[in-house]
Amino acid sequence: MFLAPVLVGDVGSNGSTSYLFAATSVVVGLREELAYRGILQRILAQRPGVVDGLLMSNVGFVLYHRGVQPFTLLYVFQIFLCGMMLGFVYRISGGIKLVVSLHAVYDAIDSSSPYFRPRLPDLVSTLVLSLTLVAATAERARDNREAEGH
């Protein structure tokens, strides 16, 4: 199930395929985040450490996405960066709900962007994810300050 894009090959996303990806983004986000954050990152972070676990789980995350879009250097960088941000949000939030929601929103925006006029730039989804990471980090810092009584 998790190797489908690798086994299917470069399917690209056009026409009704993009609508399908946008419509199923919640299920896809749930499945991928349970696999790569909820299981793989959690297990790997216990053995070699948090940073190594995050890096190794993201290598798997990037390889999983091979075949979804043309595997260019920009695409690999974008998926790796998004995976790192999702991994940090998972680590900061301590749960999977926010990460699944972010992944679903990212996929929905990314899948439907060719249908916006004018077309959304490729990195809009990454920008949304980046801003959310900043907000999640700020909220976590605020919660920590409140817990310490400041």
Protein Blocks (a to p, Z undefined) as FASTA:
>chain_A
ZZmmmmnopnbjahjllmmmmmmmmmmmmmmmmmmmmmmmmmmmmmnomklmmmmmmmmm
mmmmgojaccdfklmmmmmmmmmmmmmmmmmnopaklmmmmmmmmmmmmmmmmmpccddd
fklmmmmmmmmmmmmmmmmmmmmmmmnoZZ
